[in-house]
Structures are given as structure tokens and as C-alpha cells.
Amino acid sequence: MNLGVKSILAAAVLALGSTATAQPYPARPLTIVVPFGAGGPADTVARHVSQGMSRLLKQQIVIENVGGAGGNIGAGARDAGWTGSAAQV
């Protein structure tokens, strides 16, 4: 095979092999970690804010309360997905 045919075949393989479809943003529910128990001020604010965010983003938002150790356990919680944190100052 000459160089021109090899180049065309290589370009065709790369063009066909690299097609990918993007997932819609976000592909999974958003999670807000509140590092305090349910019913406290940080939880209440996070729930109110998440309602507005949910309407705006048209996406489900999950509030996860991870209390304990004065908020240190929840502040260190990480998830592989779309995760935010709510804190109380």
C-alpha cells in the first residue's frame, strides 16, 4: 500500500472510532451534603435553596445530612458524582 491509501484508512478509522455522545448535564442527581443533623438551620437553608435550584436546573437534588463531630464528618464526605456542601457559619 502506498502512503496516500494508508493515510486515508487511518483518517477513516480515527473519524469513526472517535464518535461519542455526551451525557446530558448532569446525568445523575445532584447531592448537597449538610454536615449537621436534619432540622437545623443549615439543613433548612439547604432545602430551600435546593428547591429553587431544582426548578432552575430541571434536575433532582438530594439533601444528605451527615452529622457528627461538630460537622467534621460531613465536611469530609465526598462522592464520585455531582456533590456540593452546605455549611453553617
N, C-alpha and C positions, 0 to 999 in steps of 0.2 A: 504494500500500500504506500502511496506517496503521502507526503506531509499534508497536503490540502484535504484529502479524504479523512485522514486521522483527526485533523483539526475540526472538521465538520461533525464527525462522530462524537468527539469529546464534547463539543459545544452542545450537541443534542442531548447527550446523557446528562450533562450538568443542568441543562434547562428543564428537563423532565424530572430529574431527581430532586430538584430543589423547591418544587412547588409545595407549599404548606398553607394550611388555613389557620388563621388566628382565631383564638377563642374570644368570645365577647367579653368585654371588661365589665366587671370582674366575673370570672367563670364560676366562682363559688361564693357563698355568703361572706360578708364582711363580719369580723368579730371585734368587739370592743371589750377589752379586759378591764374590769373595775377592781382594783386591788383592795377593796373593802367589802364588808358584808352587804347583803341586799337590804334595801330600805333606807340606807344612809344618804347624805347629801350628794356624794359622788355618784351613787347609783341612780338617784333621781334625775340629776342633770344629764347623765349619760343616756338614760332612757328618753328624756325629752329631746335631746339633740339627735338621737338615732331615729326618732320618728320623722323629723324633718329631712335628715339625710336619706332615709329610705324612700321618701316621696320624690326627692330630687334625683337620686341615682336610679330609681326604679329597681332596687335590689334589696334583698332581705339583709337585715343587720341583726346579729346575735349579740346580746349582752351576756358576758360571762363574769360572774362575781368570784374572785379568788381571794378570799380574806385570810388573814393570819399574819402574825409577826409585824404588826403595825403597817401593813401594806407592802412589806418587802417581798413576800412570796408572790403576790400578784404582779408586782412591778418587774419581777424577773421572768414572768411567764412569757414564753414565745411559742408561736405557731408557725407552721410552714405556709399558711395561707395569708390572706389579707387581714392583718391584725393591727389594731390600734390600742391605745391605752388611755384610760381616764384617771386622773389623779385629783386629789383634794389638797388644796393649799391652805 
